[in-house]
Amino acid sequence: MQNDPQLWSAVDAYAEALLIGPDEALDAALEAADEAGLPQIAVAANQGKLLHLLARIRGARRILEIGTLAGYSTIWLARALPDGGTLTTLELDPAHAAVATANLERAGLADRVEVRLGPALDTLAQLIAQGGEPYDFFFVDADKANIPQYVEAALALAAPGAVVVVDNVVREGRLADADSTDPAVLGVRRLHELIAGEKRLDATTVQTVGSRGHDGFTLIRVLEG
């Protein structure tokens, strides 16, 4: 395989042009994020479409997203919901939450999405304590040092058969570096150790190349019992 980021981006652009196409709400969300000075770390369009398809395949009615940023992935996921479905997204930064809220309103999705502000671990603990209806799809795209705790919380909140997608776990291959002291790498390595020792989880990790470079995601299914 050619180690050519320009080629990876060209393939993404080709597939996105044919299979996704322009989208006014999504394009506006990215523009609003840039205007607000948010970091350019949203998922790529093809990755957003993958999340959308996975949520639809799962038949998700209740989605929990950890890490909102400007709401780009939130829009993709919310569009996968059936009538009556809901999405809760957790965001630490008030400025990010404000941009996301405006983007969701512009996309016509405010009626099915709740943006909850605050540290995700605190909000997750509140959701667990409330003991409400379980979620059947999770997207985890927040600080990687706390990834194991986020997935443990998702397990506590999940319905049997729920799907959990964790983004940015390969870290340009540093996932395999046992000597790394990077908190993000340590977090994703602990995630894999958690999954390996948890009988209620069935998972795989897929590394990817594309317009976002060399990274990857972990796809998890919550088993019954």
KAJO-V361560 format. One record per helix or strand. SS is the DSSP state (~ for helix, > for strand). FROM is the first residue (numbers start at 1). TO is the last residue. Records with the same first field share a line. If there is no record, write none. Layout:
SS=FROM-TO / FROM-TO
This chain:
~=5-19 / 24-35 / 45-58 / 72-78 / 94-106 / 120-130 / 144-157 / 171-176 / 183-197
>=62-66 / 86-91 / 113-117 / 135-140 / 158-167 / 201-210 / 213-222
